[in-house]
Structures are given as structure tokens and as C-alpha cells.
Amino acid sequence: MNFQPILLEGTQVVLLPMQESHISGLAEAASDPAIFAYMTPLLHLSAVEQFVRQALDEQKAGLGIPYTVYDKQTDTFVGSTRLFDYSSANRHVEIGHTWYNPRVWRTRINTECKYLLLQHCFETLDLLRVQIKTDLRNERSQAAIMRLGAQKEGVLRQHRVLHDGFVRDTVMFSIIACEWPDVKLRLEGFLNQVRV
């Protein structure tokens, strides 16, 4: 399958293939320090510029597809997510580099984003595996990933040195192709409970 950026649209969310023209809107969405408790902060325009350019370089190399998350209800950018570490030979990818402005935490935004990405991965790209990982300390993120129906695979100990020098343990989750039909129904159930 052709691993190329395409727009993914849901009821409330549009995942727009990231562009440099999104930088100022992303900088506004990224202005709350609470977003970046477990990842490199993007609290200044220059940091957002670097984040976007690095993501677009990864896309040019065929390794990732970065998205800007657009909320149709408020007509604003509210975060970012990405497909990355793509392997066509092994038919897998990771969803990550995900962050949202706190005003959309605990709304349908994350569920709908994951639904659109997973549907694209399994139904269009015909992948076998999608993985998601997070910092072991980030219990909110772990709960959100498990709520999707992803399976916890284990902890990668002393896995990554963070921007502040902290050496983090990483919790690894995955969804595989045979699990997608059940995960899809689960996510559709959540989305149908929370109408826009």
C-alpha cells in the first residue's frame, strides 16, 4: 500500500496532513505546559517550528505521516498526532507524538482521532500491527490507550533519555489486525454515546 498523507475526517475531527502553514495554530494549541509533562515541551514558536519541520522531514523519507488535529466544532487546531516507524515489509506502524490542548481532554477528540487512524491503518494500508507506547509514569495516557482496546505488551525498562535527562521506562501496547473488528465496534460504541 502507498504510505502517503491523506486527509482523514470524522464527525468532529479532521486529521489534516501537517504543513508548515499550521505552525502558528499549533503553537497556540501547544501553549499550556500541562500538555508536556512527559514529552519535550513545545511552548515557544521556535520549538513548534522545529517539531513540524522534523515531522515533515520524516514524511519525506517515507517513515511517517504527521497530522494536525482540527476541531470542526471550534474551528481551531487542538493538537497533533502521527503515524511513524512505518515498515512496509513487516506491515506495521506506530501511532504517537500525540498531544492535545487540555480543553479537549476527556472529550471525543482522542477517541475519534484513534478511530480514524486505526481504520486507515487496518482497512486502507492493510497493516498487521499498530503499536502505541507511553511513559510508565503517565497513568492518564495508559488508561486512554487501554480504553481503546489495545493490549498491554510490557515495559521497556530504561528505554529513553528525555529532554530533561530523566531516563524513562516505556509501556508498550498494540492492536493487531485480527483484533481490529472488535476494537472498531468498541470505539464506535464510545463515539455513538457522545454525540456532537
C-alpha positions as CSV (number, residue, x, y, z in Angstrom):
1,M,0.0,0.0,0.0
2,N,1.0,3.6,-0.6
3,F,2.1,5.2,2.7
4,Q,1.1,8.7,1.8
5,P,-0.6,11.6,3.7
6,I,-4.3,11.8,3.1
7,L,-6.9,13.8,5.0
8,L,-9.0,11.7,7.5
9,E,-12.3,13.2,8.5
10,G,-14.7,12.3,11.3
11,T,-17.8,13.9,12.8
12,Q,-15.9,16.4,14.9
13,V,-12.3,15.9,13.9
14,V,-10.3,16.4,10.8
15,L,-6.8,15.0,10.7
16,L,-5.0,17.3,8.3
17,P,-1.7,16.2,6.8
18,M,0.7,18.5,8.6
19,Q,2.0,21.6,6.7
20,E,4.3,24.5,7.7
21,S,1.2,26.8,7.4
22,H,-0.1,25.0,10.5
23,I,2.8,26.2,12.8
24,S,1.1,29.3,14.3
25,G,-2.2,27.4,15.0
26,L,-0.2,24.5,16.6
27,A,1.8,27.0,18.7
28,E,-1.4,28.4,20.0
29,A,-2.8,24.9,20.8
30,A,0.5,23.9,22.5
31,S,0.7,26.9,24.8
32,D,-0.3,25.1,28.0
33,P,2.6,23.5,29.9
34,A,0.3,20.7,31.3
35,I,0.4,19.1,27.9
36,F,4.1,18.3,28.1
37,A,4.6,16.7,31.5
38,Y,6.0,13.6,29.8
39,M,7.4,14.9,26.5
40,T,9.6,17.6,25.1
41,P,7.8,20.9,25.6
42,L,6.6,22.9,22.6
43,L,5.9,26.1,24.5
44,H,7.7,28.5,22.1
45,L,7.1,29.2,18.4
46,S,10.6,28.1,17.6
47,A,10.1,24.7,19.2
48,V,6.8,24.2,17.2
49,E,8.6,25.2,14.0
50,Q,11.3,22.6,14.7
51,F,8.7,19.9,15.6
52,V,6.8,20.5,12.3
53,R,10.0,20.6,10.2
54,Q,11.3,17.4,11.7
55,A,7.9,15.7,11.2
56,L,7.9,16.8,7.5
57,D,11.4,15.5,7.0
58,E,10.3,12.2,8.4
59,Q,7.4,12.2,6.0
60,K,9.7,12.9,3.0
61,A,11.8,9.9,4.0
62,G,8.7,7.7,3.9
63,L,8.9,6.9,7.6
64,G,6.0,8.8,9.0
65,I,2.8,10.8,8.3
66,P,2.3,13.7,10.8
67,Y,-1.2,15.1,11.3
68,T,-2.6,18.4,12.7
69,V,-5.8,17.8,14.7
70,Y,-8.5,20.2,13.7
71,D,-11.7,20.5,15.8
72,K,-14.6,21.3,13.5
73,Q,-16.8,22.4,16.4
74,T,-14.4,25.2,17.4
75,D,-12.7,25.8,14.1
76,T,-9.3,25.5,15.7
77,F,-6.2,23.3,15.7
78,V,-6.2,21.4,19.0
79,G,-3.1,19.2,18.7
80,S,-1.1,16.8,16.7
81,T,-0.6,13.0,16.1
82,R,1.5,10.9,13.8
83,L,1.9,7.6,12.1
84,F,5.6,6.7,12.3
85,D,8.2,3.9,12.3
86,Y,6.4,2.5,9.3
87,S,7.6,-0.8,7.9
88,S,6.1,-1.9,4.6
89,A,7.9,-5.3,4.8
90,N,6.5,-6.1,8.3
91,R,3.2,-4.2,7.7
92,H,3.3,-2.3,11.0
93,V,3.3,1.3,12.2
94,E,3.2,3.2,15.5
95,I,0.8,5.9,16.5
96,G,2.4,8.6,18.6
97,H,3.9,12.1,19.1
98,T,0.3,12.7,20.2
99,W,-0.7,15.8,22.2
100,Y,-3.8,17.8,22.7
101,N,-4.7,21.1,24.2
102,P,-6.2,20.4,27.7
103,R,-9.6,21.9,26.8
104,V,-10.2,18.8,24.6
105,W,-9.0,16.3,27.2
106,R,-11.8,13.8,28.1
107,T,-13.8,14.7,25.0
108,R,-14.4,12.6,21.9
109,I,-11.4,14.1,20.2
110,N,-8.8,11.5,21.1
111,T,-11.2,8.6,20.6
112,E,-12.2,9.9,17.1
113,C,-8.6,10.5,16.1
114,K,-7.6,7.0,17.1
115,Y,-10.6,5.5,15.3
116,L,-9.7,7.4,12.1
117,L,-6.1,6.4,12.3
118,L,-6.7,2.7,13.1
119,Q,-9.4,2.4,10.4
120,H,-6.9,3.9,7.9
121,C,-4.1,1.5,9.1
122,F,-6.1,-1.7,9.0
123,E,-8.7,-1.1,6.3
124,T,-6.7,1.0,3.8
125,L,-3.0,0.3,4.5
126,D,-3.8,-3.4,5.3
127,L,-1.3,-3.4,8.2
128,L,-0.9,-6.3,10.6
129,R,0.1,-4.4,13.7
130,V,-0.3,-0.9,15.2
131,Q,1.6,-0.1,18.3
132,I,1.3,2.8,20.8
133,K,3.7,3.5,23.7
134,T,3.8,5.9,26.6
135,D,5.8,6.9,29.7
136,L,5.3,4.5,32.6
137,R,4.6,7.5,34.8
138,N,1.8,8.7,32.5
139,E,-1.2,6.9,34.0
140,R,-3.7,9.1,32.2
141,S,-2.3,8.1,28.8
142,Q,-2.1,4.4,29.8
143,A,-5.8,4.4,30.8
144,A,-6.7,6.1,27.5
145,I,-4.8,3.6,25.4
146,M,-6.3,0.6,27.3
147,R,-9.8,2.2,26.9
148,L,-9.2,1.9,23.1
149,G,-8.9,-1.9,23.4
150,A,-5.1,-2.0,22.9
151,Q,-3.3,-4.9,24.6
152,K,-0.5,-4.1,27.0
153,E,2.6,-6.0,26.0
154,G,5.0,-5.0,28.7
155,V,7.5,-2.4,29.9
156,L,10.7,-1.4,28.1
157,R,13.0,-0.6,31.1
158,Q,15.4,2.4,30.9
159,H,14.1,2.9,27.3
160,R,14.6,6.6,26.6
161,V,16.5,9.6,27.9
162,L,14.1,12.6,28.0
163,H,14.9,16.2,27.3
164,D,15.4,16.9,31.0
165,G,17.7,14.0,31.5
166,F,15.2,11.7,33.1
167,V,15.5,8.1,32.0
168,R,12.0,6.8,31.3
169,D,10.5,3.3,31.3
170,T,8.1,2.9,28.4
171,V,4.9,0.9,28.4
172,M,4.2,-0.8,25.0
173,F,0.7,-1.5,23.7
174,S,-0.5,-2.9,20.4
175,I,-3.6,-3.7,18.3
176,I,-3.2,-6.4,15.7
177,A,-5.3,-6.9,12.6
178,C,-7.5,-9.8,13.9
179,E,-8.4,-7.6,16.9
180,W,-9.5,-4.6,14.8
181,P,-13.1,-5.6,14.2
182,D,-13.8,-5.8,18.0
183,V,-11.8,-2.6,18.7
184,K,-13.7,-0.9,15.9
185,L,-17.0,-1.8,17.4
186,R,-15.8,-0.7,20.8
187,L,-14.7,2.7,19.5
188,E,-17.9,3.2,17.5
189,G,-19.9,2.5,20.7
190,F,-18.0,5.2,22.5
191,L,-18.4,7.6,19.7
192,N,-22.1,6.9,19.4
193,Q,-22.6,7.7,23.1
194,V,-21.1,11.1,22.8
195,R,-22.9,12.9,20.0
196,V,-21.5,16.3,18.8
